[in-house]
Amino acid sequence: MAHSQATKDELRKKYIFDGLSLTMAAVTTDVGYATAQRWKNQAADAGDDWDKVKVAHTMAGGDLEDISRQILTDFIIQFKATMESIKATDDIGPGQRVEMLTSLADAYNKTVASSRKLLPETSKLAIALQVLELLAKYIQEHKPDLLIEFMSVLDPFGDLISKELK
């Protein structure tokens, strides 16, 4: 499918100036990721390095809080995708599932901790996630028969926490 120059320009703008990842810029402009990557590579070969322009724009005018918020947002998108993948996989046991969730929660806590000074409101979310992590460990160790039921309410409850603590 041929795309117009306006579509290419819009994708470049969203990637560089709106701070979207290449994947998100491609999705929002209705362009396949491979096409977006090809355009980015072709531009770099022609002397228009989108990554260098993005960094320069960020350094020149990007607010550090906005950058931190974008990084955290990108991580949360990956976090949710991983959660969906864990939920969709039926061939792992409850213990392994809790280990995966604990590892994911640890990565989340580390990401939040690194941005805590710039984004103080995220500390509430980090504490909430830590409480959920401790609860998951407790259930795994003391009430393993409740683990599957716990898992079924964890994701919707996480969405509620996220919404309430924003």
Order of alpha helices (4+ residues) and beta strands (2+ residues): alpha-alpha-alpha-alpha-alpha-alpha-alpha-alpha
